[in-house]
Amino acid sequence: LENLNETPTWQPIMNGNRLEIPVAYADSYGNVMLNITRDEFEKYRQGRPFEITILDATINKIEDTYILKSDGIMMNTPILTTSATGYLQIAFFRDSAQRMLGYSPNDKLIVWFR
């Protein structure tokens, strides 16, 4: 996440292959809710691979579940998933993304499309 120290904009901003998604809030579980639905994200994505770097982890897919899978979602590793309301969120398996990332409403999640 980047704090751009600007007047916040609540809409995603596309600039070339870079998409800036504003953080909306953290839910009661500590998931960082983003101000973009999965459908809106897919329109920006246009079938392209993507990368999000958070801490020392790279996210390149939207997970369908929080459940630990054999392919290795690890504790203290961020994941991108869809909330029950259809918005994307950053979550940590058995931890609080809000606590781990220390988000602010002015923060933007940066997505790079390849």
N, C-alpha and C positions, 0 to 999 in steps of 0.2 A: 504494500500500500504506500501511496505517496501523499504527503500533505503538500498541496500546491500553494498554500497561503494566499488564496484568492477568494473572491466572493464565491460561495458555493453555487454550483449549478446542479440541479437534481435530475438532469437528463444525461444519458450516455453521450459521449462525444467521440466521433470517429475521425481520425486524422491519419490518412494513408492506411497502413496495416495495424495501426494502434487504436484500440478502443479503451476509453477511460469510462469506468462505471462507478458512479457515486455510491458510497455506503449510505444506506437509509437509516439503519438502527441495529441494535443487537436484541435478539429475542430473549425470552426468559431462560433459555438453555445456554445462552452465550454465543449462539450462531450469529455471524455477521451477515445481515440481510442486505442484499444489493438492490439498487433501484433499476432492475431490468428483469423481465420475465424470461423464461427459457425460450419461448417463441420469439421474442424480440431479439434475444442473443443469436438464435439460429438464423434470423434474417441478416444480421450483421456478418455472421460467420460465413454464410454462403457455401457450406460444405468444406471449408478450409480447415486444416489442422490449426490448433491454437496452443499458446503457452502462457501460463501465469506463473510468475515466480514469487513465492511467499516464504520468508525466512530463507532456508537453504533448500526448499523443495520446489519442484516444478510440477504444475498441474497441467495436464493436457487432455483431460476428459471430464465429462460430467458423470458423477457416480449416481447410480440408481438407488443406493441404500447406504446407510451408515454401518451395516453389519460387516464385520471383519471377514474378508474373503481370502481364499487361498492365494490370490495374486498379490496380496500384501498391503492393505491399508494398515498402517502402523499407528500406534499411539503417538501423539505429538506431531502427526503429519496432517497438514491441511488437505481438505477435499472440497471440491465444488459439487454441490448437489442442488436439487430443486426442492423448495419448501412446499408445504401443503397448499399454499396459496398460488403456486406457480412461479414465484420469484426465485432467482438464484441466490444461493447463500454459501458462505465459506464456513465450514465446520471442521472440528477436530474430533477424531474418534475418542470418546470418553474424556473430553476436555472442553474448555471454553475458548472459542476463537476470539471473543472479545478480550479475555484475560491474556491470551497468548500474543495477540497483535496490538493491543492497546489502541484500538481504532478511535477515530474522531469523525464527527459528521462531515468534516471537510476533506476526508481522505477519499482517494480514488483507487480503485483496483484497476491495474493496467493489464490488458490482454493484448498479446501480439498474435496476429494471424499470419500464417506462413503460406 
